[in-house]
C-alpha cells in the first residue's frame, strides 16, 4: 500500500478518521499530533533566518545587471 495522509481527530477516547478509509488489521500507522495554533514565533524565526541568508548572499552595493547583459536567453523562462 502506498502512503496516504488522512485527516483524523481524537474524541477523548479513540483516534477517529474524519473520512471513511479501508484499513486492514495490523496496518502500520504513523500518528502526528498537530498544534491547535500555528507557532508564530517559529514562523518568524524561519523568516528571519531567510532574510539573513539573503543579506549574506548579496552586498549593499551589489551591481544591478541590465537585461541587455544577457548573452543567451532561456526560452522556458516566463516573465510574469
C-alpha positions in Angstrom: 0.0 0.0 0.0 1.3 3.5 -0.9 1.5 6.0 2.0 -1.6 8.2 2.3 -2.4 11.2 4.5 -5.8 11.0 6.3 -7.4 13.7 8.5 -8.5 12.4 11.9 -9.3 13.6 15.4 -9.2 12.3 18.9 -12.6 12.1 20.5 -11.3 11.8 24.1 -11.0 8.0 23.9 -10.2 6.9 20.3 -8.5 8.3 17.3 -11.2 8.6 14.6 -10.7 9.1 10.9 -12.6 12.1 9.5 -13.5 10.3 6.3 -14.0 6.6 5.5 -10.9 4.6 4.6 -10.5 0.8 4.4 -7.6 -0.4 6.6 -6.5 -4.0 7.1 -6.0 -5.2 10.7 -2.4 -4.6 11.9 -1.8 -1.9 9.3 1.3 0.2 10.4 0.4 3.8 11.0 2.3 7.0 12.0 0.3 9.5 14.0 1.3 13.2 14.0 -0.2 15.4 16.7 -0.8 18.9 15.3 -0.8 22.0 17.4 -4.1 23.9 17.9 -2.5 27.1 16.6 0.5 27.7 14.3 3.6 28.7 16.2 4.0 32.4 15.1 7.4 32.7 16.9 8.8 29.8 15.0 7.5 31.1 11.7 9.1 34.5 12.5 12.4 32.7 13.3 12.4 31.0 9.9 11.6 34.3 8.1 14.5 36.0 10.0 16.8 33.2 9.0 15.8 33.5 5.3 16.4 37.3 5.4 19.8 36.8 7.0 20.7 34.3 4.3 19.8 36.7 1.5 21.6 39.5 3.2 24.7 37.4 3.4 24.4 36.4 -0.3 24.1 40.0 -1.6 26.1 43.1 -0.6 24.5 46.5 -0.2 26.4 47.7 -3.3 25.5 44.7 -5.4 25.7 45.5 -9.1 22.2 45.5 -10.8 22.8 43.9 -14.2 20.5 45.1 -17.1 18.7 42.6 -19.3 20.9 43.7 -22.2 23.8 41.9 -20.4 22.1 38.5 -21.1 24.1 36.7 -23.8 21.8 33.7 -24.2 18.2 33.9 -23.0 16.2 31.0 -21.5 13.2 30.4 -23.8 11.4 28.5 -20.9 11.6 31.4 -18.6 8.2 33.1 -18.3 8.4 36.6 -17.1 5.3 37.5 -15.1 
